[in-house]
């Protein structure tokens, strides 16, 4: 199933799009929202494969959201779903998969879904060719490339790893490094280690969690040994609760 976020401020258009996507039996609607701030929060907090994005959102412009998320590593795909055709050329600048015009037609929606499936298939093939980047490590050491150097990192000294502004930041007890691995590659390499995923943009060393602090809307912050705080996504809350027994 392809996990989708719908960003649309017109209830009738949102209902129609949801209905047509669900009819395909290939889409899972993870969330819906009608403004850019909420959309960004969902993107950071959930696993999203594609955003169906309106352009005119009240006084906001969906193109601004597209510009912001295209810089993210593992950014979700974008499909514009709008009544305005004058933005079609700009859609290519943000590498949009498709540009749907209202009123939506089921045949046209299905064509878009095929494009998404093809795009996902291409990405999977690219990943399978990159075996060296995703082979799980065998010991408690990780080799990373940073500033054209290869450094050997002791996994036990890693505090957390994050993806921010198109870069991967590795934070240890002693230093912070911008490295070339993506978060997805690291997640695959570190499957048998104390490093675990707690958020779309964060991996943490579970041995470095010193406190779990309630946040908002039944979410939590993980307080790390170095004094920094890492957001815990709802998707991973159950795993943390089982790990620490609360």
N, C-alpha and C positions, 0 to 999 in steps of 0.2 A: 504494500500500500504506500502511496505517496502522501506524505504528511503536509497539509496545506494550512496556511493562515489567510483569512479573508480580511482585507482592510477596505471598508466601504461604509460611508456614512448615510446612505439611503437604505432604509430597512427593506423596501420592496426589492430593490436590486440585489441586496445581500441575500434575501430569501431565495430569489430566483437562481442566483449563482450557486448557492449551497445545494439547492435541489438538483440542479443539472450535474454538478460534480459528484454528488452521492449516487446518482443514477448510473454512473459509469462503473461503480463497484471497484474502482481503482484508486479512489481518493479518500483519505481520512481528514476530516476537518478538525484540526487540533484546537483552533481558537478563531474568534472573530472580534474585530474592534473597529472603531470609527475615527481614530486619531493617531498621529504619528508617535507620540510619546508612549502610548500603550502598546503600539506595534513593536517599537524598539524593545520594550520590556519583555514582551512575549518572545521575540527573536532571541534575546539573551537567556531567557529562562526555559525555553522549550526546544525540542528537536524539530526544526522546520525544514522541509525540503523545498517548498515553493510558496511564494507570496502572490496572491491574486490582489492586485493593488489598483485602487481607483486613483485618479490624478487630482481631481477637485474634491477636497475633503474640507468643506466649509471654507475657512480662510487659509487652510494649509494646502500644500501641494505635494502629492505623492511622489513626484519626481525627486524631491529633496530627500525622502527616505531612501529611494533607490540609490541615490548618489552616496549616501552615508554607508549603506550596508555592502555596497560592491567592494569596499576596501577591506571588509572582514575576511579572515581566513574561513574557508568552508561556508561561505555566504550562501543563503538559500537562493534558488532561482527566482526570477521575477517574471510575472505575467501581468501586463497592464490590462485592466478591465474598466473601460471608461466610455463616456459619451463623446469625447473630444478626439478628433483624428489629427489635430495639428501637432501633437507631441510624438507622432510615430517615428520621426527621424531621430529625435533625442533618445527614444527607447533603445536604439542600436548602440548608443554611447554607453549605456549601462548594461549592455549585453543581455537585454531582455529576451526571454524565450519566445514570447508572442505578444500580440497587441490585439485585444478583443474589444470590439465596439458594442455598446448597448443599442438595442435590446439584444440579449444573448440568444444564440441559436445552439441547439444541442449538437448538431453536426460539427459546428465550428469549435465548440468546447471539446468534443472528442478528438478533433485534430490536434488541439493544443496538448491534450493528455498524451497522445502518441509522441509528440515532440519532446515532452518531459521524460517519457520512458526512454526514448532514444538518447537523450542527453545523459540520463542516469546510467544507461548501459555503457556509454563511452567513458564516463568517469570510472566505472567499475573496472573496465579493461585497462585504463591507465594505471589504476591502483595495483592491479594484479601484475603488471609489468615492473612495478617498483618494489620488488621483493626485498631488496637490501634495506629499504627505508622502513619496512614494516615487520621484518623478522624479529620475533621476541628475543630479548636478551637472555643469556644463559647464566650470568653471574650478577652480582649486585653493583655492577659498574655500567655506565652509559657514556658512549662516545658522542659528543655533539660538536657541530661546527659553529664557531662564533668568531667574527672578525677575521675570517680566512685562517683560523687556527682550529685544530681539533683538540678539544679538552676532554679528559676522562673524569666523569662526575660520579662520586659515591652516592648511590641512591638514598642511603640513610641520611645524607645531609641535605637532600632536597626538601624544601618547605612546601612550595607549590609551583605550578606552571600555569601560565595564563596566555590567552590569545587576545591581544588588544591592538586596535588600529592597524590590523594587517600584519602584526608581528607576534612571534612567540617569545614570551619572557619566562626564563627559568630562574627561580629564586632559591638559593641555598642558604645555609646558615652563615655563609661568608661573603656571598656576592650575588649580583644579578647579571644575567647574561641574555642577550638577544640571540636566539639560535635559529637554525634553518629548518628544523623539523616542524611540521604542522602538529596541532593538538591531536588530530586523528591518527597520525603516524605514531606519535608517542603513546597514545592509548593502546594501540596494537602491540607496540614493542614492550610495554610495561605490564602485560596482563598478569604475570606471576610475581608481582612486586607489591610493596606497601603503597604504591601510587594508585589512586583511584579517582574516577571522574565524579564530580559533585555538581557540575554546572556545565552548560554548553561551552563556556569559555574558560573553565578551570579544571585542573587536576590537582589533587593535594596528596601529601604524604599523611596517611591516617595516623601515623605515629607522632606527628607533629601537631595534632589537634589538642589544644589544652582546655578549650571551653566551647560550649555550644550556646549561642545567645539568641533568644527569640527576637524576630524582626517584625515584619508586618504581614497581614493576610496569611497567617499560619506558616510563614517561612522562617528560616533561621540564618544566622551568620556563624561561620566557623572561625573561632579565634585561634590563631596559629601561635606556635611557640615564639616566633619573632615579633609578636605584637600586632601583626596585620590581621585583617578580617577578610574572609572569603565568603561570597554568597552561596548558599545551598539551595539548589533548584528543587522544586516540589517533586520532580521526576526521580530524585536520588535521596529524598528524605527517608523513605522506608528502609533503604539499605543502611543509612547512617544510624537510624534508630535500632535496627537489628544488631549492628556492629557494637554499639555502646549500651544497648539494653535500656532505652528510655522511651 
